[in-house]
């Protein structure tokens, strides 16, 4: 009898927890929708100091911290973005990590943050050094394709039109229209020849109004 009561109590507890969590996420989506009128968001999205230029889509369980996102960019499910400036018309796939944080490797006794940072409030601080960079800004250009499960280190710059292959580890800057992949990344090829790359760099089509882009998409032949 007691076991049955315990099971019922446990079921009731998790039912209330599920309802509370569902209400919380629903209210958060409503708040985000009011704050970002042209943003489409799905369940589980978390936005902290995130700035959106205009139209964008953020899919399920994706977090964006201290970052700016250009118009017509989307970020797919279960991704994480921190301290990044992302351009327009970018396609960011699922399970992408942008901004992993920095740990000094050879300055302290340990790489553990308690030796140099006071950010871990729940742990005792062993030391503090304000000169240590724990993050670096990441810059991602326009029309960039970042495939599934890519990892991008802090301080990286990715040029316009670049393509990052799936499951890649980006530990260096990527040139405009460069296609890279691997762990760590290596050069595969350029999307277009130099003449076409120079033409696109001059055109900067992503700065045009979307109606002009629609016309250009029909007329501009590579």
VOBA-1610 file (N, C-alpha, C; in pm, whole numbers, padded with zeros to 5 digits, always signed):
BEGIN
Unk+00083-00121+00000Unk+00000+00000+00000Unk+00087+00126+00000Unk+00188+00124+00088Unk+00278+00240+00096Unk+00355+00259-00033Unk+00394+00146-00096Unk+00466+00156-00223Unk+00379+00218-00331Unk+00249+00183-00331Unk+00157+00240-00428Unk+00141+00389-00406Unk+00130+00429-00280Unk+00117+00572-00247Unk+00242+00647-00291Unk+00360+00586-00264Unk+00486+00649-00304Unk+00494+00667-00454Unk+00449+00568-00531Unk+00450+00576-00676Unk+00355+00685-00725Unk+00237+00692-00664Unk+00141+00795-00702Unk+00196+00934-00671Unk+00259+00947-00553Unk+00318+01076-00515Unk+00428+01116-00611Unk+00508+01017-00652Unk+00617+01045-00746Unk+00563+01087-00882Unk+00459+01019-00927Unk+00396+01055-01054Unk+00338+01195-01048Unk+00271+01227-00937Unk+00213+01361-00920Unk+00321+01468-00918Unk+00434+01437-00852Unk+00545+01533-00844Unk+00600+01566-00982Unk+00628+01461-01060Unk+00684+01482-01193Unk+00582+01544-01288Unk+00455+01516-01267Unk+00351+01579-01348Unk+00348+01729-01323Unk+00353+01767-01195Unk+00356+01910-01162Unk+00482+01976-01214Unk+00595+01903-01203Unk+00721+01957-01253Unk+00715+01980-01403Unk+00657+01884-01475Unk+00646+01895-01621Unk+00557+02013-01658Unk+00444+02030-01587Unk+00353+02141-01614Unk+00421+02274-01586Unk+00492+02282-01473Unk+00562+02405-01437Unk+00668+02441-01540Unk+00743+02341-01581Unk+00848+02364-01682Unk+00787+02407-01815Unk+00677+02344-01853Unk+00610+02379-01978Unk+00559+02522-01975Unk+00500+02562-01862Unk+00452+02699-01848Unk+00567+02798-01854Unk+00680+02762-01789Unk+00797+02848-01788Unk+00848+02874-01931Unk+00863+02766-02008Unk+00913+02781-02145Unk+00813+02857-02233Unk+00684+02835-02208Unk+00582+02906-02285Unk+00588+03055-02257Unk+00601+03091-02129Unk+00610+03233-02092Unk+00737+03296-02149Unk+00846+03220-02147Unk+00971+03272-02200Unk+00959+03298-02350Unk+00894+03207-02422Unk+00872+03227-02565Unk+00787+03351-02591Unk+00686+03374-02508Unk+00599+03491-02524Unk+00680+03619-02503Unk+00764+03618-02399Unk+00847+03736-02369Unk+00943+03763-02485Unk+01009+03658-02534Unk+01101+03675-02647Unk+01027+03725-02771Unk+00907+03675-02794Unk+00829+03716-02911Unk+00793+03864-02903Unk+00764+03912-02783Unk+00732+04053-02765Unk+00857+04139-02779Unk+00969+04088-02732Unk+01093+04165-02736Unk+01153+04168-02876Unk+01145+04054-02945Unk+01203+04041-03079Unk+01090+04012-03177Unk+01033+04114-03234Unk+00910+04099-03313Unk+00932+04018-03441Unk+01051+04022-03499Unk+01076+03952-03625Unk+01153+03822-03605Unk+01161+03777-03483Unk+01235+03656-03451Unk+01139+03538-03435Unk+01170+03427-03502Unk+01095+03303-03483Unk+01176+03212-03392Unk+01118+03172-03279Unk+01190+03087-03185Unk+01106+02964-03152Unk+01178+02858-03115Unk+01114+02733-03079Unk+01139+02702-02932Unk+01087+02591-02884Unk+01091+02560-02741Unk+01235+02540-02693Unk+01258+02577-02568Unk+01388+02556-02506Unk+01494+02655-02543Unk+01461+02757-02619Unk+01559+02859-02660Unk+01592+02949-02541Unk+01719+02983-02528Unk+01762+03075-02423Unk+01843+03189-02487Unk+01802+03312-02461Unk+01867+03431-02516Unk+01910+03522-02403Unk+02038+03553-02397Unk+02092+03643-02294Unk+02178+03747-02363Unk+02138+03873-02353Unk+02210+03982-02420Unk+02232+03949-02568Unk+02127+03900-02630Unk+02132+03867-02773Unk+02066+03978-02853Unk+02128+04016-02964Unk+02077+04124-03048Unk+02053+04070-03188Unk+01933+04099-03240Unk+01894+04051-03372Unk+01864+04169-03463Unk+01927+04170-03579Unk+01910+04281-03672Unk+01768+04288-03725Unk+01713+04173-03765Unk+01577+04169-03820Unk+01530+04024-03819Unk+01488+03971-03930Unk+01434+03836-03939Unk+01542+03732-03908Unk+01508+03638-03820Unk+01598+03527-03787Unk+01515+03414-03728Unk+01572+03293-03730Unk+01506+03178-03671Unk+01604+03107-03578Unk+01557+03080-03455Unk+01636+03006-03358Unk+01557+02881-03321Unk+01616+02765-03349Unk+01544+02640-03331Unk+01562+02583-03190Unk+01500+02466-03165Unk+01486+02409-03031Unk+01618+02399-02955Unk+01608+02434-02824Unk+01716+02411-02727Unk+01848+02475-02767Unk+01840+02587-02835Unk+01960+02662-02872Unk+01977+02782-02779Unk+02100+02810-02739Unk+02131+02922-02650Unk+02220+03023-02721Unk+02187+03150-02705Unk+02266+03258-02764Unk+02299+03358-02654Unk+02428+03379-02627Unk+02474+03468-02521Unk+02563+03578-02578Unk+02535+03701-02541Unk+02623+03813-02570Unk+02667+03814-02717Unk+02569+03801-02805Unk+02600+03790-02948Unk+02503+03873-03032Unk+02545+03904-03154Unk+02458+03973-03249Unk+02438+03885-03371Unk+02316+03882-03423Unk+02279+03795-03533Unk+02221+03879-03646Unk+02274+03863-03767Unk+02226+03939-03881Unk+02095+03885-03936Unk+02031+03966-04018Unk+01902+03930-04074Unk+01912+03806-04164Unk+01807+03726-04166Unk+01791+03606-04249Unk+01884+03492-04207Unk+01942+03501-04091Unk+02027+03394-04039Unk+01943+03299-03955Unk+01973+03171-03961Unk+01907+03075-03872Unk+02012+02991-03800Unk+01973+02945-03681Unk+02058+02857-03601Unk+01973+02737-03562Unk+02016+02618-03601Unk+01936+02498-03582Unk+01947+02444-03438Unk+01885+02329-03416Unk+01864+02273-03283Unk+01993+02247-03205Unk+01980+02260-03072Unk+02084+02217-02977Unk+02220+02281-03004Unk+02218+02408-03043Unk+02343+02480-03068Unk+02370+02581-02957Unk+02493+02628-02952Unk+02537+02721-02847Unk+02624+02827-02911Unk+02589+02954-02887Unk+02663+03066-02943Unk+02696+03164-02831Unk+02822+03199-02819Unk+02863+03293-02715Unk+02968+03389-02769Unk+02949+03518-02741Unk+03046+03622-02777Unk+03080+03620-02926Unk+02975+03623-03007Unk+02997+03618-03152Unk+02915+03726-03223Unk+02972+03776-03331Unk+02901+03865-03422Unk+02883+03789-03553Unk+02757+03756-03584Unk+02726+03672-03699Unk+02652+03755-03803Unk+02694+03745-03927Unk+02640+03828-04034Unk+02504+03782-04085Unk+02471+03829-04203Unk+02341+03802-04265Unk+02343+03674-04350Unk+02227+03614-04365Unk+02208+03497-04453Unk+02300+03381-04416Unk+02329+03365-04289Unk+02412+03253-04245Unk+02324+03133-04213Unk+02376+03014-04247Unk+02306+02888-04221Unk+02388+02809-04120Unk+02337+02800-03999Unk+02410+02733-03891Unk+02332+02608-03850Unk+02392+02494-03868Unk+02324+02367-03848Unk+02312+02331-03700Unk+02266+02208-03673Unk+02240+02166-03536Unk+02369+02122-03465Unk+02365+02126-03331Unk+02476+02082-03246Unk+02606+02156-03277Unk+02595+02285-03307Unk+02713+02369-03332Unk+02751+02441-03203Unk+02879+02452-03176Unk+02930+02525-03059Unk+03022+02636-03108Unk+02980+02759-03081Unk+03058+02877-03121Unk+03097+02953-02995Unk+03227+02954-02964Unk+03275+03020-02843Unk+03284+02922-02728Unk+03397+02858-02713Unk+03413+02753-02613Unk+03479+02801-02485Unk+03528+02925-02485Unk+03599+02975-02368Unk+03748+02941-02374Unk+03826+03011-02293Unk+03971+02997-02294Unk+04022+02957-02155Unk+04122+02871-02152Unk+04191+02834-02029Unk+04341+02857-02048Unk+04406+02934-01962Unk+04552+02948-01972Unk+04619+02814-01942Unk+04715+02776-02026Unk+04774+02643-02015Unk+04903+02639-01934Unk+04978+02751-01929Unk+05112+02743-01872Unk+05147+02857-01777Unk+05044+02927-01727Unk+05072+03041-01639Unk+05046+03010-01492Unk+04963+02912-01464Unk+04924+02882-01327Unk+04950+02735-01297Unk+04939+02702-01171Unk+04957+02564-01127Unk+04860+02470-01195Unk+04737+02520-01219Unk+04632+02438-01279Unk+04559+02517-01387Unk+04492+02446-01477Unk+04405+02513-01576Unk+04267+02539-01518Unk+04240+02495-01396Unk+04108+02514-01335Unk+04081+02663-01311Unk+03959+02711-01345Unk+03928+02854-01333Unk+03944+02912-01193Unk+03936+02830-01090Unk+03948+02883-00954Unk+04087+02942-00927Unk+04186+02910-01012Unk+04320+02961-00994Unk+04339+03102-01050Unk+04246+03148-01133Unk+04263+03280-01194Unk+04134+03359-01209Unk+04018+03298-01183Unk+03891+03365-01208Unk+03802+03360-01084Unk+03723+03465-01068Unk+03625+03468-00958Unk+03484+03439-01009Unk+03473+03389-01133Unk+03342+03368-01194Unk+03268+03248-01137Unk+03343+03152-01080Unk+03278+03033-01024Unk+03234+03063-00881Unk+03118+03124-00867Unk+03073+03173-00737Unk+03043+03061-00638Unk+03015+02942-00687Unk+02981+02830-00599Unk+03105+02755-00550Unk+03224+02797-00595Unk+03348+02732-00554Unk+03442+02833-00490Unk+03527+02787-00396Unk+03626+02879-00337Unk+03724+02930-00443Unk+03762+03056-00431Unk+03858+03115-00524Unk+03998+03099-00469Unk+04086+03039-00547Unk+04225+03020-00506Unk+04309+03141-00546Unk+04275+03204-00657Unk+04347+03321-00703Unk+04264+03398-00804Unk+04309+03520-00837Unk+04237+03600-00936Unk+04337+03683-01013Unk+04325+03681-01145Unk+04412+03759-01233Unk+04324+03819-01342Unk+04296+03948-01331Unk+04205+04014-01425Unk+04264+04028-01565Unk+04393+04003-01580Unk+04455+04016-01713Unk+04430+03893-01800Unk+04378+03787-01743Unk+04355+03664-01818Unk+04230+03678-01904Unk+04245+03654-02034Unk+04131+03655-02125Unk+04061+03519-02118Unk+03935+03520-02075Unk+03860+03395-02066Unk+03770+03374-02187Unk+03752+03480-02265Unk+03679+03470-02392Unk+03740+03569-02491Unk+03722+03542-02619Unk+03758+03636-02726Unk+03645+03640-02826Unk+03620+03759-02879Unk+03510+03778-02972Unk+03532+03698-03100Unk+03425+03639-03150Unk+03427+03564-03275Unk+03350+03644-03380Unk+03404+03652-03501Unk+03339+03726-03608Unk+03311+03630-03723Unk+03184+03618-03760Unk+03141+03531-03869Unk+03074+03621-03974Unk+03120+03613-04096Unk+03071+03702-04201Unk+02931+03669-04249Unk+02901+03711-04369Unk+02770+03690-04429Unk+02771+03567-04521Unk+02655+03506-04540Unk+02642+03392-04631Unk+02738+03279-04595Unk+02753+03255-04465Unk+02841+03149-04417Unk+02758+03025-04386Unk+02806+02909-04430Unk+02742+02782-04400Unk+02827+02708-04297Unk+02768+02683-04180Unk+02835+02607-04074Unk+02756+02477-04055Unk+02817+02367-04090Unk+02747+02238-04091Unk+02737+02179-03950Unk+02672+02064-03941Unk+02640+02004-03812Unk+02763+01971-03728Unk+02748+01993-03597Unk+02847+01950-03496Unk+02984+02016-03513Unk+02986+02135-03568Unk+03111+02212-03579Unk+03144+02276-03445Unk+03273+02287-03415Unk+03322+02356-03296Unk+03414+02470-03340Unk+03387+02591-03289Unk+03464+02709-03329Unk+03526+02773-03206Unk+03658+02786-03205Unk+03729+02843-03092Unk+03709+02994-03082Unk+03734+03047-02964Unk+03727+03191-02940Unk+03829+03264-03027Unk+03794+03386-03066Unk+03885+03472-03141Unk+03894+03445-03289Unk+03817+03350-03339Unk+03823+03312-03480Unk+03744+03411-03566Unk+03793+03432-03689Unk+03723+03514-03788Unk+03695+03427-03911Unk+03568+03427-03954Unk+03528+03348-04070Unk+03475+03444-04177Unk+03533+03438-04296Unk+03501+03534-04401Unk+03367+03508-04467Unk+03319+03607-04542Unk+03193+03596-04615Unk+03196+03475-04708Unk+03081+03407-04716Unk+03066+03299-04812Unk+03141+03171-04781Unk+03203+03161-04663Unk+03280+03042-04628Unk+03188+02924-04598Unk+03242+02804-04608Unk+03169+02681-04578Unk+03254+02597-04483Unk+03193+02554-04371Unk+03260+02469-04273Unk+03195+02332-04278Unk+03272+02228-04307Unk+03218+02094-04316Unk+03175+02039-04182Unk+03089+01939-04184Unk+03033+01881-04062Unk+03143+01823-03972Unk+03120+01837-03841Unk+03208+01779-03738Unk+03349+01837-03740Unk+03364+01957-03792Unk+03496+02020-03802Unk+03532+02095-03674Unk+03662+02108-03651Unk+03716+02184-03539Unk+03789+02303-03596Unk+03732+02423-03575Unk+03785+02545-03637Unk+03881+02613-03539Unk+04009+02601-03566Unk+04112+02657-03478Unk+04195+02764-03547Unk+04153+02806-03666Unk+04220+02915-03738Unk+04116+02994-03816Unk+04157+03113-03861Unk+04067+03196-03940Unk+04037+03129-04075Unk+03918+03158-04128Unk+03875+03102-04256Unk+03856+03216-04355Unk+03912+03201-04474Unk+03906+03306-04575Unk+03768+03314-04639Unk+03735+03430-04699Unk+03608+03441-04771Unk+03596+03334-04880Unk+03482+03269-04884Unk+03448+03165-04983Unk+03539+03043-04977Unk+03610+03026-04868Unk+03692+02907-04850Unk+03606+02793-04796Unk+03628+02674-04849Unk+03562+02554-04799Unk+03664+02476-04718Unk+03631+02451-04590Unk+03724+02382-04501Unk+03652+02267-04431Unk+03731+02176-04376Unk+03673+02065-04301Unk+03782+01987-04231Unk+03742+01909-04130Unk+03837+01823-04061Unk+03866+01867-03920Unk+03947+01786-03850Unk+03987+01810-03711Unk+04138+01802-03701Unk+04209+01917-03695Unk+04154+02051-03715Unk+04126+02076-03863Unk+04068+02190-03893Unk+04027+02217-04030Unk+04147+02228-04124Unk+04123+02189-04248Unk+04221+02208-04354Unk+04148+02266-04476Unk+04223+02329-04560Unk+04167+02386-04682Unk+04127+02275-04778Unk+04003+02282-04828Unk+03955+02186-04928Unk+03956+02250-05066Unk+03892+02364-05077Unk+03892+02439-05203Unk+03823+02572-05178Unk+03815+02655-05279Unk+03733+02775-05276Unk+03604+02747-05352Unk+03498+02811-05312Unk+03370+02792-05381Unk+03376+02839-05525Unk+03446+02949-05549Unk+03452+03008-05682Unk+03597+03047-05712Unk+03623+03075-05840Unk+03757+03123-05876Unk+03776+03266-05826Unk+03899+03317-05834Unk+03932+03446-05775Unk+03850+03559-05837Unk+03829+03553-05967Unk+03752+03658-06034Unk+03610+03667-05978Unk+03546+03552-05961Unk+03410+03551-05906Unk+03407+03592-05760Unk+03509+03551-05685Unk+03517+03590-05543Unk+03531+03741-05530Unk+03615+03799-05614Unk+03634+03945-05611Unk+03505+04017-05650Unk+03434+03961-05748Unk+03309+04020-05792Unk+03204+04019-05681Unk+03195+03908-05611Unk+03098+03896-05500Unk+03137+03986-05384Unk+03266+03997-05359Unk+03312+04084-05250Unk+03276+04230-05277Unk+03282+04267-05404Unk+03245+04404-05443Unk+03094+04423-05442Unk+03022+04320-05481Unk+02876+04328-05489Unk+02811+04343-05352Unk+02858+04264-05255Unk+02800+04265-05118Unk+02647+04256-05124Unk+02597+04153-05190Unk+02453+04140-05213Unk+02373+04134-05085Unk+02433+04087-04976Unk+02362+04075-04848Unk+02326+04210-04786Unk+02387+04318-04838Unk+02352+04451-04789Unk+02231+04511-04862Unk+02187+04445-04968Unk+02074+04496-05047Unk+01941+04462-04980Unk+01839+04537-05015Unk+01703+04505-04968Unk+01662+04369-05023Unk+01582+04298-04950Unk+01546+04162-04990Unk+01476+04157-05126Unk+01403+04262-05161Unk+01340+04265-05294Unk+01445+04272-05404Unk+01554+04346-05379Unk+01664+04351-05476Unk+01737+04217-05483Unk+01749+04151-05367Unk+01814+04020-05365Unk+01734+03919-05447Unk+01602+03926-05438Unk+01517+03836-05517Unk+01540+03853-05667Unk+01551+03978-05710Unk+01577+04005-05851Unk+01717+03958-05889Unk+01811+03987-05804Unk+01951+03950-05830Unk+01965+03797-05839Unk+01892+03724-05755Unk+01900+03579-05754Unk+01859+03520-05889Unk+01768+03587-05959Unk+01723+03541-06090Unk+01817+03582-06202Unk+01882+03698-06183Unk+01960+03756-06292Unk+02110+03726-06282Unk+02159+03717-06161Unk+02304+03706-06144Unk+02348+03562-06166Unk+02427+03540-06267Unk+02475+03406-06300Unk+02623+03394-06266Unk+02656+03291-06190Unk+02797+03266-06157Unk+02861+03181-06265
//
